[in-house]
Amino acid sequence: MEQIESKALFNIGYGLYAVTCNDGKKDNGLIVNTLIQQASSPLILSVAINKQNYSHDVIKETKKMNVCCLTIDTPFDIFEKLGFHSGRDTDKLKDVFHWKSQNGLAVLSGEIINAFFSLEVESYIDLGSHGLFICRVTEAKTLSSSETMTYSYYHKNVKPKKDTSKKKGYVCKICGYVHESDTLPSDFVCPICKHGAQDFEPIN
């Protein structure tokens, strides 16, 4: 019997957030579901970011980021632009409306966010696949009363359903990417969302 069932993780309640940073040449961003308030005095938030993401390296170097709380009005194309490409070779925020907070980093515009936090990194913990940034809040504002999008809401109402009826292979449970093959290597990494083989399931 399988000791660790990855599907069990889907029952943990998550919000979805856009994290922005700047490498000195261009703005960058990604989607995370790992924002947690750790303390209230001082106000400390933590954000875990996959080490394969370019933003991880930028934030580790610059020690600052913004986190935008996405609402249920966020269209799928925002997730495509920020979550399905790499900032190493893509200007992710080029066609995404945004403005700058006091720390000079991007804040997404419109009804797609209801609040944002500007964060200064105070410490970093290596967690293996991810790095955990422990951050002090330097600015925080509520922008609307719209409901925050949860991971569950995204999967049920926003993420397009993939038609796998005529394909043979494995489908990523996170983003829907289909790997067409008879086998899936144990070290396979999704080229879209960077999740490993444990988050794939066979296409029936």
Secondary structure, DSSP 8 states (H G I E B T S, - for coil): --S--GGGGGGS--B-EEEEEE-SSSEEEEEES-EEEEEETTEEEEEEEETTSHHHHHHHHH-EEEEEEEBTT--HHHHHHHHSS-TTT--TTTTS-EEE-TTS-EEE-GGGEEEEEEEEEEEEEE-SSEEEEEEEEEEEEE-----B-BHHHIIIIIS-----TT--SEEETTT--EE-SS---TT-B-TTT--BGGGEEE--
